[in-house]
Amino acid sequence: MPIDLHYWPTPNGWKITIALEEMGLPYNLHLVDIGAGDQFKPDFLKIAPNNRMPAIVDPDGPDGAPISIFESGAILQYLARKTGQFGGPTERDRIAIDQWLMWQMGGVGPMAGQAHHFLKYAPSMEPPQDLPYAKDRYRNETGRLYGVLDRQLAENEYVAGDFYSIADMAIWPWASLWEGQQQTIEDKPHMARWLEAVGSRPAVQKGRAVASEKRNRIQTDRKAQEVLFGKRPT
């Protein structure tokens, strides 16, 4: 039975479309327009209480019972276990994958996300929020993390070893946007090689293209900015 994917075309959303395409799993797409506030609707909050997408509902979960899952890293781990694919062939490999998956979830995603915010979106807000300290802080930390990635890839074909895994699927969507994060890769040849290798995979291209026409309106859409960046009650 198809998995229900609640999605918007962002790096976190791409992780899951890429994984589903790589694993050959059928899915029904449910768009969660984060600029319109769909992530705060009660039905969505039932499966994603942190009001963030992506989320999935698998009607064929453990023991054949439906299950809903939020947090992109948890979804990737679940799908790898469910299919026996891209989760690592040995226990040591699985530990390596978990390390780099957590590195993305706790480091690259938050830091690159803040870099995008302060470099691209905040200066276009009304009134403009052009904050040099914040721009430098997140630009520099993202660059540091990409240096870590480049050194890892100097010794490994893929992030966790000589095999493609969910760790690559998690990191690539964020790293592929390095230009918008004001990074350079001329000095990171191993990262550049990996970006090209992963980006040339047909399933990655197909997953990345899902609902791509919905992207790139936040810089000019004041309503979307208020929904995404405005203060909300806790």
BAKOL-793207 format. One record per residue (C-alpha): residue in one letter; x negated, y, z negated; residue number from 0. Coordinates in nm, 4 decimals. Layout:
BEGIN
+------+----------+----------+----------+-----+
: code :       px :       py :       pz : pos :
+------+----------+----------+----------+-----+
:    A :        X :        Y :        Z : NUM :
...
+------+----------+----------+----------+-----+
***
This chain:
BEGIN
+------+----------+----------+----------+-----+
: code :       px :       py :       pz : pos :
+------+----------+----------+----------+-----+
:    M :   0.0000 :   0.0000 :   0.0000 :   0 :
:    P :  -0.1323 :   0.3483 :   0.0801 :   1 :
:    I :  -0.2809 :   0.5578 :  -0.1963 :   2 :
:    D :  -0.1141 :   0.8939 :  -0.2567 :   3 :
:    L :  -0.3834 :   1.1621 :  -0.2372 :   4 :
:    H :  -0.3117 :   1.5064 :  -0.3785 :   5 :
:    Y :  -0.5608 :   1.7251 :  -0.1992 :   6 :
:    W :  -0.6792 :   2.0617 :  -0.0750 :   7 :
:    P :  -0.9792 :   2.1063 :   0.1603 :   8 :
:    T :  -1.2465 :   2.2002 :  -0.0936 :   9 :
:    P :  -1.5719 :   2.0187 :  -0.1752 :  10 :
:    N :  -1.4030 :   1.8264 :  -0.4558 :  11 :
:    G :  -1.1200 :   1.7284 :  -0.2243 :  12 :
:    W :  -1.3633 :   1.6209 :   0.0479 :  13 :
:    K :  -1.5279 :   1.3745 :  -0.1895 :  14 :
:    I :  -1.2109 :   1.1672 :  -0.1933 :  15 :
:    T :  -1.1117 :   1.1917 :   0.1726 :  16 :
:    I :  -1.4668 :   1.0886 :   0.2604 :  17 :
:    A :  -1.4538 :   0.7943 :   0.0186 :  18 :
:    L :  -1.1153 :   0.6773 :   0.1430 :  19 :
:    E :  -1.2338 :   0.6941 :   0.5033 :  20 :
:    E :  -1.5614 :   0.5173 :   0.4234 :  21 :
:    M :  -1.3790 :   0.2419 :   0.2334 :  22 :
:    G :  -1.1095 :   0.1982 :   0.4958 :  23 :
:    L :  -0.8282 :   0.2604 :   0.2488 :  24 :
:    P :  -0.4956 :   0.3915 :   0.3826 :  25 :
:    Y :  -0.3617 :   0.7024 :   0.2141 :  26 :
:    N :  -0.0719 :   0.9440 :   0.2230 :  27 :
:    L :  -0.1803 :   1.3080 :   0.2109 :  28 :
:    H :  -0.0032 :   1.5495 :  -0.0224 :  29 :
:    L :  -0.1357 :   1.9038 :   0.0143 :  30 :
:    V :  -0.1788 :   2.0986 :  -0.3104 :  31 :
:    D :  -0.2028 :   2.4616 :  -0.1997 :  32 :
:    I :  -0.4220 :   2.5997 :  -0.4756 :  33 :
:    G :  -0.3880 :   2.9537 :  -0.3411 :  34 :
:    A :  -0.0103 :   2.9334 :  -0.3790 :  35 :
:    G :  -0.0228 :   2.7800 :  -0.7273 :  36 :
:    D :   0.0878 :   2.4262 :  -0.6397 :  37 :
:    Q :  -0.1599 :   2.2929 :  -0.8972 :  38 :
:    F :   0.0569 :   2.4367 :  -1.1756 :  39 :
:    K :   0.3786 :   2.2645 :  -1.0721 :  40 :
:    P :   0.5187 :   2.0233 :  -1.3332 :  41 :
:    D :   0.5157 :   1.7198 :  -1.1036 :  42 :
:    F :   0.1478 :   1.7695 :  -1.0264 :  43 :
:    L :   0.0583 :   1.8326 :  -1.3913 :  44 :
:    K :   0.2016 :   1.4912 :  -1.4776 :  45 :
:    I :  -0.0835 :   1.3281 :  -1.2871 :  46 :
:    A :  -0.3473 :   1.6023 :  -1.3228 :  47 :
:    P :  -0.3008 :   1.7719 :  -1.6615 :  48 :
:    N :  -0.6086 :   1.9905 :  -1.6104 :  49 :
:    N :  -0.4334 :   2.1531 :  -1.3099 :  50 :
:    R :  -0.7174 :   2.0668 :  -1.0734 :  51 :
:    M :  -0.7105 :   1.8635 :  -0.7593 :  52 :
:    P :  -0.7868 :   1.6085 :  -0.6264 :  53 :
:    A :  -0.5783 :   1.3429 :  -0.7928 :  54 :
:    I :  -0.4557 :   1.0077 :  -0.6708 :  55 :
:    V :  -0.1734 :   0.7690 :  -0.7425 :  56 :
:    D :  -0.2531 :   0.4106 :  -0.6506 :  57 :
:    P :   0.0652 :   0.2012 :  -0.6364 :  58 :
:    D :  -0.1523 :  -0.1110 :  -0.6484 :  59 :
:    G :  -0.3535 :  -0.0322 :  -0.9607 :  60 :
:    P :  -0.4958 :  -0.2690 :  -1.2227 :  61 :
:    D :  -0.2803 :  -0.5801 :  -1.2643 :  62 :
:    G :  -0.0721 :  -0.4591 :  -0.9719 :  63 :
:    A :   0.0802 :  -0.1704 :  -1.1665 :  64 :
:    P :   0.0659 :   0.1912 :  -1.0395 :  65 :
:    I :  -0.1982 :   0.4214 :  -1.1846 :  66 :
:    S :  -0.2674 :   0.7936 :  -1.1521 :  67 :
:    I :  -0.6215 :   0.9306 :  -1.1784 :  68 :
:    F :  -0.7568 :   1.2840 :  -1.1950 :  69 :
:    E :  -1.1193 :   1.4113 :  -1.1873 :  70 :
:    S :  -1.3015 :   1.3448 :  -0.8616 :  71 :
:    G :  -1.5880 :   1.1527 :  -1.0231 :  72 :
:    A :  -1.3482 :   0.9180 :  -1.2013 :  73 :
:    I :  -1.1587 :   0.8650 :  -0.8769 :  74 :
:    L :  -1.4808 :   0.7744 :  -0.6938 :  75 :
:    Q :  -1.5786 :   0.5251 :  -0.9634 :  76 :
:    Y :  -1.2319 :   0.3692 :  -0.9565 :  77 :
:    L :  -1.2286 :   0.3347 :  -0.5783 :  78 :
:    A :  -1.5767 :   0.1806 :  -0.5774 :  79 :
:    R :  -1.4692 :  -0.0782 :  -0.8346 :  80 :
:    K :  -1.1397 :  -0.1429 :  -0.6588 :  81 :
:    T :  -1.3019 :  -0.2131 :  -0.3222 :  82 :
:    G :  -1.6425 :  -0.3412 :  -0.4281 :  83 :
:    Q :  -1.7983 :  -0.0852 :  -0.1944 :  84 :
:    F :  -2.0562 :   0.1922 :  -0.2420 :  85 :
:    G :  -2.0882 :   0.1321 :  -0.6155 :  86 :
:    G :  -2.4306 :  -0.0301 :  -0.6053 :  87 :
:    P :  -2.5355 :  -0.3924 :  -0.5532 :  88 :
:    T :  -2.7010 :  -0.4424 :  -0.8955 :  89 :
:    E :  -2.6506 :  -0.3142 :  -1.2495 :  90 :
:    R :  -2.9644 :  -0.1004 :  -1.2220 :  91 :
:    D :  -2.8287 :   0.0471 :  -0.9005 :  92 :
:    R :  -2.4948 :   0.1196 :  -1.0658 :  93 :
:    I :  -2.6731 :   0.3008 :  -1.3492 :  94 :
:    A :  -2.8650 :   0.5109 :  -1.0961 :  95 :
:    I :  -2.5409 :   0.5967 :  -0.9168 :  96 :
:    D :  -2.3722 :   0.6957 :  -1.2427 :  97 :
:    Q :  -2.6654 :   0.9224 :  -1.3320 :  98 :
:    W :  -2.6481 :   1.1147 :  -1.0066 :  99 :
:    L :  -2.2705 :   1.1231 :  -1.0037 : 100 :
:    M :  -2.2745 :   1.2801 :  -1.3511 : 101 :
:    W :  -2.5500 :   1.5171 :  -1.2325 : 102 :
:    Q :  -2.3183 :   1.6385 :  -0.9604 : 103 :
:    M :  -2.0138 :   1.6665 :  -1.1839 : 104 :
:    G :  -2.1976 :   1.8498 :  -1.4616 : 105 :
:    G :  -2.4488 :   2.0460 :  -1.2561 : 106 :
:    V :  -2.4172 :   2.0941 :  -0.8819 : 107 :
:    G :  -2.0389 :   2.1302 :  -0.8743 : 108 :
:    P :  -2.0056 :   2.3891 :  -1.1524 : 109 :
:    M :  -2.3181 :   2.5864 :  -1.0579 : 110 :
:    A :  -2.2547 :   2.5915 :  -0.6826 : 111 :
:    G :  -1.8898 :   2.6714 :  -0.7498 : 112 :
:    Q :  -1.9872 :   2.9729 :  -0.9595 : 113 :
:    A :  -2.2375 :   3.0761 :  -0.6918 : 114 :
:    H :  -1.9592 :   3.0741 :  -0.4337 : 115 :
:    H :  -1.7379 :   3.2756 :  -0.6671 : 116 :
:    F :  -1.9816 :   3.5517 :  -0.7532 : 117 :
:    L :  -2.1522 :   3.5711 :  -0.4134 : 118 :
:    K :  -1.8468 :   3.5457 :  -0.1862 : 119 :
:    Y :  -1.5201 :   3.5973 :  -0.3683 : 120 :
:    A :  -1.5805 :   3.8368 :  -0.6576 : 121 :
:    P :  -1.7233 :   4.1153 :  -0.4362 : 122 :
:    S :  -1.4137 :   4.0972 :  -0.2138 : 123 :
:    M :  -1.1668 :   4.1315 :  -0.5011 : 124 :
:    E :  -0.9746 :   4.4489 :  -0.5829 : 125 :
:    P :  -1.1482 :   4.6180 :  -0.7510 : 126 :
:    P :  -1.4742 :   4.4597 :  -0.6276 : 127 :
:    Q :  -1.6699 :   4.2633 :  -0.8866 : 128 :
:    D :  -2.0258 :   4.2847 :  -0.7580 : 129 :
:    L :  -2.2297 :   4.1549 :  -1.0514 : 130 :
:    P :  -2.6038 :   4.1216 :  -0.9800 : 131 :
:    Y :  -2.6824 :   3.9253 :  -1.2963 : 132 :
:    A :  -2.4130 :   3.6638 :  -1.2279 : 133 :
:    K :  -2.5133 :   3.6398 :  -0.8623 : 134 :
:    D :  -2.8776 :   3.5831 :  -0.9495 : 135 :
:    R :  -2.7959 :   3.3436 :  -1.2338 : 136 :
:    Y :  -2.5889 :   3.1013 :  -1.0275 : 137 :
:    R :  -2.7876 :   3.1390 :  -0.7058 : 138 :
:    N :  -3.1069 :   3.0541 :  -0.8905 : 139 :
:    E :  -2.9623 :   2.7614 :  -1.0853 : 140 :
:    T :  -2.8140 :   2.6130 :  -0.7683 : 141 :
:    G :  -3.1551 :   2.6458 :  -0.6044 : 142 :
:    R :  -3.3197 :   2.4713 :  -0.8987 : 143 :
:    L :  -3.0758 :   2.1810 :  -0.8699 : 144 :
:    Y :  -3.1396 :   2.1479 :  -0.4975 : 145 :
:    G :  -3.5094 :   2.1305 :  -0.5756 : 146 :
:    V :  -3.4350 :   1.8347 :  -0.8044 : 147 :
:    L :  -3.2348 :   1.6750 :  -0.5226 : 148 :
:    D :  -3.5128 :   1.7293 :  -0.2693 : 149 :
:    R :  -3.7705 :   1.5640 :  -0.4955 : 150 :
:    Q :  -3.5419 :   1.2653 :  -0.5521 : 151 :
:    L :  -3.4873 :   1.2281 :  -0.1783 : 152 :
:    A :  -3.8617 :   1.2443 :  -0.1141 : 153 :
:    E :  -3.8824 :   0.8957 :  -0.2656 : 154 :
:    N :  -3.5409 :   0.7565 :  -0.1682 : 155 :
:    E :  -3.3427 :   0.7368 :   0.1533 : 156 :
:    Y :  -3.0244 :   0.8220 :  -0.0342 : 157 :
:    V :  -2.9640 :   0.9830 :  -0.3689 : 158 :
:    A :  -2.9555 :   0.6712 :  -0.5870 : 159 :
:    G :  -3.1921 :   0.4542 :  -0.3831 : 160 :
:    D :  -3.2159 :   0.2958 :  -0.0398 : 161 :
:    F :  -2.8369 :   0.2535 :  -0.0155 : 162 :
:    Y :  -2.5527 :   0.4941 :   0.0557 : 163 :
:    S :  -2.3159 :   0.5317 :  -0.2401 : 164 :
:    I :  -2.0425 :   0.7329 :  -0.4056 : 165 :
:    A :  -2.3195 :   0.9547 :  -0.5480 : 166 :
:    D :  -2.3957 :   1.0729 :  -0.1937 : 167 :
:    M :  -2.0245 :   1.1228 :  -0.1294 : 168 :
:    A :  -2.0016 :   1.3403 :  -0.4401 : 169 :
:    I :  -2.3063 :   1.5585 :  -0.3769 : 170 :
:    W :  -2.2915 :   1.6070 :  -0.0002 : 171 :
:    P :  -1.9715 :   1.8185 :   0.0142 : 172 :
:    W :  -2.1238 :   2.0794 :  -0.2182 : 173 :
:    A :  -2.4770 :   2.0641 :  -0.0770 : 174 :
:    S :  -2.3481 :   2.0969 :   0.2801 : 175 :
:    L :  -2.2312 :   2.4492 :   0.1914 : 176 :
:    W :  -2.5825 :   2.5650 :   0.0971 : 177 :
:    E :  -2.5658 :   2.8695 :   0.3255 : 178 :
:    G :  -2.2633 :   3.0128 :   0.1436 : 179 :
:    Q :  -2.4529 :   2.9623 :  -0.1818 : 180 :
:    Q :  -2.7398 :   3.1712 :  -0.0345 : 181 :
:    Q :  -2.9867 :   2.8845 :  -0.0451 : 182 :
:    T :  -3.2704 :   2.7835 :   0.1860 : 183 :
:    I :  -3.3524 :   2.4314 :   0.3001 : 184 :
:    E :  -3.6615 :   2.5065 :   0.5086 : 185 :
:    D :  -3.8579 :   2.4351 :   0.1923 : 186 :
:    K :  -3.6493 :   2.1247 :   0.1148 : 187 :
:    P :  -3.7154 :   1.8908 :   0.4094 : 188 :
:    H :  -3.5930 :   1.5777 :   0.2347 : 189 :
:    M :  -3.2630 :   1.7381 :   0.1418 : 190 :
:    A :  -3.2315 :   1.8635 :   0.5015 : 191 :
:    R :  -3.2943 :   1.5125 :   0.6368 : 192 :
:    W :  -3.0326 :   1.3677 :   0.4005 : 193 :
:    L :  -2.7747 :   1.6353 :   0.4827 : 194 :
:    E :  -2.8065 :   1.5472 :   0.8502 : 195 :
:    A :  -2.7951 :   1.1714 :   0.7920 : 196 :
:    V :  -2.4857 :   1.1804 :   0.5706 : 197 :
:    G :  -2.3139 :   1.4466 :   0.7795 : 198 :
:    S :  -2.3504 :   1.2358 :   1.0951 : 199 :
:    R :  -2.1503 :   0.9464 :   0.9505 : 200 :
:    P :  -1.8120 :   0.9211 :   1.1293 : 201 :
:    A :  -1.6185 :   0.8706 :   0.8052 : 202 :
:    V :  -1.7815 :   1.1787 :   0.6518 : 203 :
:    Q :  -1.6884 :   1.3858 :   0.9542 : 204 :
:    K :  -1.3328 :   1.2547 :   0.9491 : 205 :
:    G :  -1.2918 :   1.3104 :   0.5750 : 206 :
:    R :  -1.4394 :   1.6598 :   0.5973 : 207 :
:    A :  -1.1949 :   1.7522 :   0.8736 : 208 :
:    V :  -0.8758 :   1.6701 :   0.6804 : 209 :
:    A :  -0.6586 :   1.9852 :   0.6702 : 210 :
:    S :  -0.9631 :   2.1944 :   0.7604 : 211 :
:    E :  -0.7378 :   2.4583 :   0.9141 : 212 :
:    K :  -0.6180 :   2.5486 :   0.5635 : 213 :
:    R :  -0.9574 :   2.6786 :   0.4481 : 214 :
:    N :  -1.1161 :   3.0242 :   0.4323 : 215 :
:    R :  -0.8412 :   3.2616 :   0.3329 : 216 :
:    I :  -0.9334 :   3.3373 :  -0.0281 : 217 :
:    Q :  -1.1638 :   3.6291 :   0.0526 : 218 :
:    T :  -0.8784 :   3.8242 :   0.2127 : 219 :
:    D :  -0.5699 :   3.6859 :   0.0361 : 220 :
:    R :  -0.5022 :   3.8971 :  -0.2735 : 221 :
:    K :  -0.2202 :   3.6721 :  -0.3913 : 222 :
:    A :  -0.4421 :   3.3657 :  -0.3712 : 223 :
:    Q :  -0.7144 :   3.5503 :  -0.5631 : 224 :
:    E :  -0.4698 :   3.6339 :  -0.8407 : 225 :
:    V :  -0.3519 :   3.2730 :  -0.8618 : 226 :
:    L :  -0.7033 :   3.1295 :  -0.8644 : 227 :
:    F :  -0.8932 :   3.3912 :  -1.0612 : 228 :
:    G :  -0.6287 :   3.5643 :  -1.2724 : 229 :
:    K :  -0.5925 :   3.5019 :  -1.6416 : 230 :
:    R :  -0.3470 :   3.2270 :  -1.7294 : 231 :
:    P :  -0.2090 :   3.1260 :  -2.0702 : 232 :
:    T :  -0.3940 :   2.8425 :  -2.2430 : 233 :
+------+----------+----------+----------+-----+
***
